[in-house]
Amino acid sequence: MSAVFSPVIDGQPSSLSFGKVVCVGRNYAEHAKELNNPIPSQPILFMKPTTSVVPMDEPLVIPQDQGSVHHELEIALLIGEPLANAEESDCAQAIVGVGLALDLTLRDVQTKLKEKGHPWERAKAFDGACPVSEFVGADHIQDWNNIPLQLIRNGDIQQQGSSAEMLFPILPLVAHISKVFSLQPGDLILTGTPAGVGPLVSGDQLEAKLFAEPLDSDVLLQVSTQVS
């Protein structure tokens, strides 16, 4: 397991330390459908602890004895100032960085938990369950409602989507979360995953990309990794 590390923004080390990770489930309709889940009427929120956060550009260490481990690529928001009971108009200035994260999920474990109506943390909050990239400054984002992302696995496009497809768009989502949990500098928000999730196996080569809109424009962020 990697030692504790700090966020890097525009290539420069940040004075922030990672805090809690607030995750959003089923924020893309097609992802909900691919797992036969209902479309939510309000954001589904859960958390990962700081101990789940590891650098995405280092080899991914996944559990070998708990069934299938799925990748879920997500836009990650790094919070730079406190937010509580915020209005949407307050949220953009509180986001100091935008990056990518993998919400690694023990899918077989999660399925059993869901059947029993239990929380998901056993499936999503284990050590190393949140590989995170470096960040670009929020000033690089032209349109919060059109941020494309893509995951390539072993040379094939596995996941591809855009914040334009989110059921709960980024800035209203951040405001909503701030009314449920106070957000502090260093906290992360994982905004949901597009369709195409699937199992990882040892030796998989992954390449994750974040684009300026549209999808065929400049790459804002690119990170390569592999499953050990």
C-alpha positions in Angstrom: 0.0 0.0 0.0 1.3 3.5 -0.9 2.2 6.0 1.7 0.0 8.9 2.3 0.2 11.5 -0.5 -1.1 14.9 -1.3 -3.1 16.2 -4.2 -1.1 17.6 -7.2 -2.7 20.5 -9.1 -1.4 21.6 -12.5 1.8 19.7 -11.8 2.5 21.4 -8.5 2.2 19.8 -5.1 -0.7 21.1 -3.1 -0.7 22.1 0.6 -4.0 20.2 0.9 -4.3 16.7 2.4 -7.0 14.3 1.2 -10.0 14.1 3.5 -13.2 12.1 3.1 -14.4 10.9 -0.3 -18.1 11.5 -1.0 -19.4 9.3 -3.8 -22.5 9.5 -5.9 -24.2 6.3 -7.1 -26.2 5.9 -10.3 -25.6 9.4 -11.6 -25.7 8.2 -15.2 -28.9 6.6 -16.4 -27.2 4.1 -18.7 -25.0 2.8 -15.9 -28.0 2.3 -13.6 -29.7 0.3 -16.4 -26.7 -1.9 -17.1 -26.8 -3.1 -13.5 -30.6 -3.4 -13.5 -30.9 -0.7 -10.9 -33.8 1.9 -10.8 -33.1 5.5 -11.8 -32.8 7.5 -8.6 -35.0 10.5 -7.9 -32.3 12.2 -5.7 -28.5 11.6 -5.4 -27.4 8.4 -3.8 -24.5 9.2 -1.5 -22.0 7.1 0.2 -18.4 7.6 1.5 -14.9 6.2 1.2 -12.4 6.9 3.9 -9.1 8.6 3.3 -7.4 5.2 3.6 -9.0 4.2 0.3 -7.2 7.0 -1.6 -4.0 5.9 -3.6 -2.2 7.3 -6.6 -3.8 6.1 -9.9 -0.5 6.1 -11.7 0.9 3.4 -9.5 0.0 -0.3 -10.1 -3.4 -1.1 -8.8 -3.6 -3.7 -6.0 -7.0 -5.3 -5.9 -8.4 -7.9 -3.6 -7.9 -11.5 -4.9 -10.3 -13.4 -2.6 -13.6 -11.5 -2.6 -14.9 -12.1 -6.1 -15.1 -9.7 -9.0 -13.5 -6.2 -8.7 -15.1 -3.7 -11.1 -13.7 -0.4 -12.4 -15.9 2.7 -12.4 -14.2 5.7 -13.9 -15.4 9.1 -12.5 -14.8 12.8 -12.6 -13.3 13.7 -9.2 -13.7 17.2 -7.7 -11.2 18.4 -5.2 -12.7 20.9 -2.6 -10.5 23.8 -1.7 -12.6 25.7 0.8 -15.3 24.9 3.3 -18.8 24.4 2.0 -21.9 23.9 4.2 -25.5 24.5 3.1 -24.2 26.1 0.0 -26.1 27.5 -2.9 -25.2 26.4 -6.5 -23.7 29.9 -7.1 -21.1 29.3 -4.3 -19.9 25.9 -5.5 -17.6 26.6 -8.5 -15.2 28.8 -6.5 -14.9 26.1 -3.9 -13.7 23.5 -6.4 -9.9 23.9 -6.7 -9.1 20.9 -8.9 -10.7 18.4 -11.3 -9.3 15.0 -11.9 -10.2 11.3 -12.4 -10.8 8.6 -10.0 -11.6 4.9 -10.0 -14.4 3.8 -7.7 -13.2 0.2 -7.4 -16.1 -2.0 -6.4 -16.2 -5.6 -5.1 -19.3 -6.3 -7.2 -20.1 -9.8 -5.8 -19.9 -8.4 -2.3 -22.0 -5.3 -3.2 -24.7 -7.5 -4.8 -25.1 -9.5 -1.6 -25.1 -6.3 0.5 -27.9 -4.8 -1.7 -29.9 -8.0 -1.4 -29.9 -7.7 2.4 -30.5 -3.9 2.3 -27.1 -3.3 3.9 -24.7 -0.4 3.3 -22.1 -0.7 0.5 -18.9 0.2 2.4 -17.6 -3.3 2.6 -17.6 -3.3 -1.2 -16.4 0.2 -1.9 -14.4 1.5 1.1 -11.5 -1.0 1.4 -7.9 0.2 1.4 -6.9 1.3 -2.2 -10.5 1.4 -3.4 -10.1 5.0 -4.7 -7.2 5.4 -7.1 -6.9 9.2 -7.9 -5.1 11.0 -10.7 -3.4 14.4 -10.5 -5.7 17.4 -10.9 -6.1 20.3 -13.3 -7.1 23.6 -11.9 -10.8 24.4 -12.1 -10.0 27.4 -14.3 -9.3 24.9 -17.1 -13.0 23.8 -17.1 -15.0 25.7 -19.8 -18.4 24.1 -19.1 -19.2 22.1 -16.0 -22.0 20.5 -17.9 -19.8 19.1 -20.6 -16.7 17.4 -19.3 -15.9 14.2 -21.3 -14.1 11.3 -19.8 -12.8 8.0 -21.2 -11.3 4.7 -19.9 -9.3 2.5 -22.3 -8.7 -1.1 -21.1 -6.1 -3.2 -22.9 -6.4 -0.9 -26.0 -10.2 -0.9 -26.2 -12.6 1.9 -25.1 -14.3 0.5 -22.0 -16.1 3.6 -20.6 -16.9 6.9 -22.3 -19.2 9.6 -21.2 -19.6 13.3 -20.3 -20.9 15.3 -17.4 -23.6 16.3 -19.9 -25.2 12.9 -19.3 -25.4 13.2 -15.5 -28.8 12.9 -13.8 -27.6 15.4 -11.2 -25.3 18.0 -12.8 -22.0 18.9 -11.0 -22.7 22.3 -9.4 -26.3 21.5 -8.2 -24.9 18.2 -7.0 -22.1 19.8 -5.0 -24.7 22.2 -3.4 -26.9 19.2 -2.5 -24.0 17.3 -0.9 -23.0 20.4 1.2 -26.5 20.3 2.7 -26.0 16.7 3.8 -22.3 16.7 4.7 -20.2 19.8 5.4 -17.3 19.7 2.9 -13.8 20.7 4.0 -10.6 21.5 2.0 -9.1 18.3 0.7 -12.4 16.4 0.5 -13.1 14.7 -2.8 -16.4 14.2 -4.6 -16.7 11.3 -7.1 -19.5 12.3 -9.4 -20.7 9.0 -10.7 -19.7 6.6 -13.5 -20.9 6.2 -17.1 -21.9 2.9 -18.5 -19.3 0.2 -19.4 -18.1 -0.9 -15.9 -16.6 -4.3 -15.8 -14.2 -6.6 -14.0 -10.5 -6.1 -13.7 -7.9 -8.9 -13.8 -4.2 -9.0 -13.1 -2.2 -7.6 -16.0 -4.9 -5.2 -17.3 -3.5 -2.0 -18.8 -5.7 1.1 -18.2 -5.6 4.6 -19.7 -7.9 7.2 -18.3 -8.5 10.6 -20.0 -10.3 13.8 -19.1 -11.0 16.2 -22.0 -11.8 19.8 -22.6 -15.2 19.7 -24.4 -15.9 18.2 -26.9 -14.5 14.7 -26.7 -12.2 15.1 -29.7 -10.6 18.2 -28.3 -7.5 18.6 -26.2 -6.8 16.1 -23.4 -6.8 18.0 -20.1 -5.5 15.0 -18.1 -4.2 11.5 -19.0 -3.0 8.8 -16.7 -1.9 5.2 -17.4 -1.8 2.4 -14.9 -2.0 -1.4 -14.7 -3.5 -4.0 -12.4 -0.8 -5.8 -10.5 
